Amino acid sequence: MKGVGMSSENIRYIALHTLGAAAFIFILNKFVLGTSLESSVFWMIGFGAMAGGLAYQHTKR
């Protein structure tokens, strides 16, 4: 049986996926597509949350 808590490797894995996806979508929206700052931040938060959720699910397998 696995341990109760999350390891620091898992936390780092989730954080890097979250930050990587958020940065990618922000740069894509703001500088490539030329959307407004508000829209870019909205999409950044959404994609970061989704990437973090997927990374979290992946650590549970």
SULGI-V205835 format. One line per field, one symbol per residue. psi: psi as a letter, one per 20 degrees, with the letter a starting at -180 (. if undefined). A space follows every 50 residues. Layout:
psi = ???
//
This chain:
psi = prrgrqrhggggggghgghggggghggggghgikrrgggghghggghggg hggghghhii.
//
